Amino acid sequence: MAGKTNIDIKELMDKLNDLDVNDLNNIDWNDMGSWPVPGKIFFCVLVFICVIAGGYFGMVEGVSQRLEREEKNEIKLKKDFESKAYKSANLDAYKEQLAEMNESFGSLLKQLPKDTEVPGLVDDISATALGAGLKLRSISPDGMVSTEFYNELPISIEVTGGYHEMGAFVSGVAALPRIVTLHDFSISSVDKDGSDLTMVILAKTYQYGGAEDDKN
């Protein structure tokens, strides 16, 4: 049986070798049954190759690309799951942290003066300057400046005295219960020996929420 199979294959190969390519122009496509055996074999092989190639590019390649996309999506979903699982595991800690932030934020809001408290704040700054041994030459609140989240009230201050007294004044203002920041200071001598100095400084205090905070 094996020998017969070998003979058949050999005969087929001989027929394929005897196939003249020029005869392809004379092929009758309407009567494939009349084709020689090598032509039929060649045509079947060609059709088989086309079917395999078409199946690969039409189906296998699309499935492969879709599989690659799904694998990338799987990696992304795993990362999202890990992130959400971590947040879920630490949910109680986040709630405690949020409560602490709200409490701290509320404490800061209480340090922001309302319009009705600005005169009292000016009095506190004046008392701090006098308590530090300085002579208060002028203190003048300027116009309110509105920003996105808060209102800003500049207060121009001019004092006269010694260098150490000015340092005590700055420390005293920083220790006030209301939030006051100091900016743009300049110091100059009053007399020739420099024993007395004049300091011009800009203090700023803040209001949160503007008119909405006033209603509260």
Steps between C-alpha positions, in 0.01 A plus 500: 500500500782739591679429174186572298452830681857601423447419133182707484667802658792467264269490202318809623828686544607399150172630360543829684849532354365434152240777541560777251425843643407624156205259503339711773393747237304226328317378810125466462366639826149388413604133471730424791434127461702498180808640670806277530568352842801729575285802422228381731754435776659842453163671503394313816823591674458863396142508626608338826772760552255783425246360744761465774635852438151649484397322815806626683469863396122499525458317828819404682666841471185679620469263794868548581466879502186480713680267740788746528258784578324289761831411664591869527154575636543220753822656629325838533203344681733320740672828587164671550385214719817515710460876544134473599570205728770703677265796542223272623731339754602846627152655485477550878839672504390730215182590689700586813740708294211682333343575837832640626534716188146635542573582863828673412330689219225614735761622748670701226170654394440621854830688480383699198333822616163626379438861404367571848825365654744709292494803735580271790788348302637849428482572873691177574777594254522847651518359852772256389710785359463710816565198719827435317615856578440646156334828410211440263506774240220365280290189436265508202286216358492513119229380263389135510647281224287204387654175374344170398481348848543786746506877550823675587518817712836688487588721800783753465698552823773750587682483836805663653739352756798276549604197301430250780161655568410452135594132527275467804216667309529257207498203739199643683300541179583142399366380837160672460200260505394626158698421185717800410794488260766769459644609162716760325665666799761776479711645783669839499684716756321791666809674640869505414617265775245235393359452848145542373373321191184525296342186362229498236337159463193355333285262705234285336204325655250278322130420483369167373191485280438874484132588534406135561722491808344823624156342493624226730 
